[in-house]
Amino acid sequence: MTTRVLVGQFLLEANTFASGQTGLSDFEKTGLWIGKDLKRSKLPEEDELSAAWDFFETAEWEVVPSIRAWMGAGPPISETAFKTIVEEILDRIEESISCIFLSLHGASAAKNEYDPEGHLLKKVRQKLGSEKPIAVSLDCHAGITPLMINNADIITGYRTVPHIDLSRTGKQAAELLYQTMNKVIEPVMYASYKPMIGPAHRQDNNYEPFGSLMNMCEIAEKKENVLSAAFFPSHPWRDVPELSWSSVVVADKNINLAKKEAENITDCLWKSRKAFTEITDLEPMSETLAAALSAPLPAVIADAGDSPSGGSLGDSTELLRSALKCTNRHIWMTILDVEAAQTASDTKVNEEIKISLGTGEKNSFNEKTEIIAKVLSHPEGTLEYEASLAKGKRGHLGKCALLGIENLRIIVHDQPVMLIDAAPYKAAGLIPDDAEVIQAKSHTTFRSGFQKISKSFFVSNTPGPTPIDLTNLDYVNRPHPLHPFEIIND
Ligand SMILES: [Zn+2]
C-alpha cells in the first residue's frame, strides 16, 4: 500500500510590536497555494517543503498537498487567515493519510492566540490520531512551547543564521519521518527551556558564542541514537507568555538521552547569556552614517530597529533624517508610506513634489519628515530575493516611485518588502555600483545578501519595532523573570 504523506507550509515570524495584521492577501503576494494548486514546481529550490517533497517522491510516497502560506515576517496573522490555514490542513487529513510533514516558522502570533503553531499541531494531532507520526521543520527563531512538543513526533530546526540550510532542515525532518514509518526508529523528543531572550544582531554563526551553540547541535547528532538536535533562539519581538530560548533533541527510544543532550545545549547557553545582550559597539544613525561614508564604499547600513524580516513595516525615517544633511552623497533607502507612494505614483516623472515621509510623532522612529524631491521613475515593483533566507521567493513594492533629492535615492512604496539584499533597489532600476551608502533593514541576513556588492557593513542601533535594545519595548505578556529584563542568578 502506498504511503500517503500530507504536506503543508505556514511561515510567518510575527512581530507583536508592529502595527496592523497579516492577512490572506499578504500571503498571496508571496505565493498562497491551496490543495492541488500547491505544486512542487511552484516552490523555490532552497526551501524546507521543496526538500521534503523531493525526498518523499524519491521514496515513492504519494505527496498530498494541503496549503502553502509563506510570508517571511510581519504583524500577527489575522483571525480569518489563521482559521483558513488550519482548516485547509485539517480538511485534508483523511483516513488514508499515513503521516504528516509540516514546514512551520514556530514564532507566529495571531489575534487572541499566542501559540498558533502549537494550536495547529494540537488540532492536527486530534484529527490524525496518536498512532500516525507528525514531522515538523522550524526556523531556529521559533518559540518552542509544550503544546508544539506534545503534538509532534519529530522537530528539526535551522542550524544557520543567516539561514542557509532551509533544505537541509526540511530533508532531515522528512528522512526521520520516513525512518519512523519504516519502523527503523522510534523518535522521542525533549525540549529544554531557559528564561531568556536576546537581540538578533548577536545571532550569527560567524559570532561567538552563537556559532559554538549551533555547532553543539551537530556534535550531539553524531552521538549514537541522537536523531536530531536543534537550538532555538526565539526571535525577541513577540510579546507572548511562553517567550524563551530553548533546545529540542529527538532521540531513538531513549528520552533520558534526549533530555541530557537538550540540557547540555541550554546549560551552555545559560552560562553565556550576558554575551547576547551586551550592546557596546553600536551607534545611533547619524554616527553610523558618518562612519559608513568614510569607510570603503559602497557601505551598507542595517537599520536594525525597522527590519521587515523581523516583522516591522519598513516605514522608518531615521536614515532619511540623517541623510538630508548630506544630499550630495549617493545614499539609497526605501520607505514604506502608503499616502506618499500614492502621491508620488500620481506625479509625472521629472516633476518635483513636496511630500512628507513617515507618519510618526516627533522623535519617533518614523517621525514625519517633509521633503521636496523629484520623481525619477515609477517602477513596476516586482522583485525576487537573492539572500539565502528567501532566495527565489518573490516580493512586491506595491504602488511605488523612485524619488531623488540631489544624489539621495528614496524608493517610496506601499507594500512591505524585506531589505536583506539589493532586490528592491534593482526592482527600481538602481545599479548598486553607483551607490556610496545602501540601506539594509536587517540584523544579520544582509551581510550575505549584500556580500557581492558591499565592502563595509554597519549595524545602526536605531529605534523601531525590531530594536537591538529590547528594553526599549513595552512587553506586557512576557514571562517573569526573563533575562535581560530581570537579573536571574544561577
Ligand atoms: Zn529566522
Residues whose N, C-alpha, C, O or C-beta is under 5 A from the ligand:
A	BS01	ZN	D139 C140 H141
